[in-house]
Amino acid sequence: MVEKVFKRYNCEHIFEHSLKVALMAKKLAVRFNSDPEKAYESGLLHDIGAFL
């Protein structure tokens, strides 16, 4: 779903960056005993304001 939104606005490059951030956020959440899924979702959406 998130990827479709980025593609709709021709921002695939931002999605690729956000995906990398999401994966790192998930790893850090595990390391620091936080919720990895929430961290992943936050990473995916952290730059969504760039085009919305």
C-alpha positions as CSV (number, residue, x, y, z in Angstrom):
1,M,0.0,0.0,0.0
2,V,2.7,2.5,1.0
3,E,4.7,1.7,-2.1
4,K,1.7,2.5,-4.3
5,V,1.3,5.9,-2.8
6,F,5.0,6.7,-3.4
7,K,4.7,5.5,-7.0
8,R,1.5,7.4,-7.6
9,Y,3.4,10.6,-6.9
10,N,6.4,9.5,-9.0
11,C,8.6,9.3,-5.8
12,E,10.0,5.8,-6.1
13,H,13.4,7.1,-5.1
14,I,11.9,8.3,-1.8
15,F,10.3,4.9,-1.3
16,E,13.7,3.2,-1.8
17,H,15.2,5.5,0.8
18,S,12.3,5.0,3.2
19,L,12.5,1.2,2.9
20,K,16.2,1.3,3.9
21,V,15.3,3.6,6.9
22,A,12.4,1.2,7.8
23,L,14.7,-1.8,7.8
24,M,17.3,-0.1,10.0
25,A,14.6,1.2,12.4
26,K,13.3,-2.3,12.8
27,K,16.8,-3.6,13.6
28,L,17.3,-0.8,16.1
29,A,14.0,-1.5,17.7
30,V,14.9,-5.1,18.3
31,R,18.2,-4.0,19.8
32,F,16.6,-1.5,22.2
33,N,13.6,-3.7,23.1
34,S,11.0,-1.6,21.3
35,D,8.3,-2.6,18.9
36,P,9.9,-3.6,15.6
37,E,6.7,-3.3,13.5
38,K,5.9,0.2,14.7
39,A,9.5,1.2,14.1
40,Y,9.3,-0.3,10.5
41,E,6.1,1.5,9.8
42,S,7.5,4.8,11.1
43,G,10.6,4.4,8.9
44,L,8.4,3.8,5.8
45,L,6.4,6.9,6.5
46,H,9.0,9.3,7.8
47,D,9.3,11.2,4.5
48,I,5.7,10.9,3.3
49,G,5.2,14.6,3.9
50,A,7.7,15.3,1.1
51,F,4.8,15.0,-1.4
52,L,1.6,14.9,0.5
